[in-house]
Amino acid sequence: MNLRDIKKDIEYVVGSFIDDCTLFLNTHPGKQADDITNLIDKAVDVYNDLREKVVKSAGAEKPKVCFTSIRKELLEKTDALYDELAATVKKVLGD
């Protein structure tokens, strides 16, 4: 794993989450819009935080070990965001 790959992974995973949020907003206008907007803000914060960690880790003695840790954190944080999105969708759809 190298610097370019981890940056692309972060962009892809967080970008996909934001796409899912905007899709929900477009298909259900006005319903839980504030909650979804807050989730998008959280996703942007995750993106910025992880990108900052990647840049700092690039100069580390063993960057691949750091990148593996960052990738794990990326998946954990986006899983938590998807759980929040699922809960919001359940509120709207009533399932």
Backbone hydrogen bonds, N-H to C=O, Kabsch-Sander energy under -0.5 kcal/mol:
donor,donor_aa,acceptor,acceptor_aa,energy
6,I,2,N,-2.2
7,K,3,L,-2.0
8,K,4,R,-2.2
9,D,5,D,-2.5
10,I,6,I,-2.3
11,E,7,K,-2.2
12,Y,8,K,-2.8
13,V,9,D,-2.7
14,V,10,I,-2.2
15,G,11,E,-2.0
16,S,12,Y,-2.4
17,F,13,V,-1.7
18,I,14,V,-2.4
19,D,15,G,-2.4
20,D,16,S,-2.2
21,C,17,F,-2.2
22,T,18,I,-2.6
23,L,19,D,-2.3
24,F,20,D,-2.0
25,L,21,C,-2.3
26,N,22,T,-2.3
27,T,23,L,-2.1
28,H,24,F,-1.9
31,K,28,H,-1.5
32,Q,30,G,-0.7
36,I,32,Q,-2.3
37,T,33,A,-2.6
38,N,34,D,-2.2
39,L,35,D,-1.9
40,I,36,I,-2.3
41,D,37,T,-2.3
42,K,38,N,-2.2
43,A,39,L,-2.4
44,V,40,I,-2.3
45,D,41,D,-2.1
46,V,42,K,-2.4
47,Y,43,A,-2.6
48,N,44,V,-2.7
49,D,45,D,-2.6
50,L,46,V,-2.8
51,R,47,Y,-2.5
52,E,48,N,-2.0
53,K,49,D,-2.0
54,V,50,L,-2.3
55,V,51,R,-2.2
56,K,52,E,-2.2
57,S,53,K,-2.4
58,A,54,V,-1.7
59,G,55,V,-0.5
59,G,56,K,-0.7
60,A,57,S,-1.9
65,V,62,K,-0.6
66,C,62,K,-1.4
67,F,63,P,-2.9
68,T,64,K,-2.0
69,S,65,V,-1.7
70,I,66,C,-2.4
71,R,67,F,-2.6
72,K,68,T,-2.0
73,E,69,S,-2.2
74,L,70,I,-2.6
75,L,71,R,-2.2
76,E,72,K,-2.3
77,K,73,E,-2.7
78,T,74,L,-2.3
79,D,75,L,-2.0
80,A,76,E,-1.9
81,L,77,K,-2.0
82,Y,78,T,-2.6
83,D,79,D,-2.1
84,E,80,A,-1.9
85,L,81,L,-2.4
86,A,82,Y,-2.6
87,A,83,D,-2.0
88,T,84,E,-2.0
89,V,85,L,-2.5
90,K,86,A,-2.3
91,K,87,A,-1.6
92,V,88,T,-1.8
93,L,89,V,-2.9
94,G,90,K,-1.9
95,D,90,K,-0.6
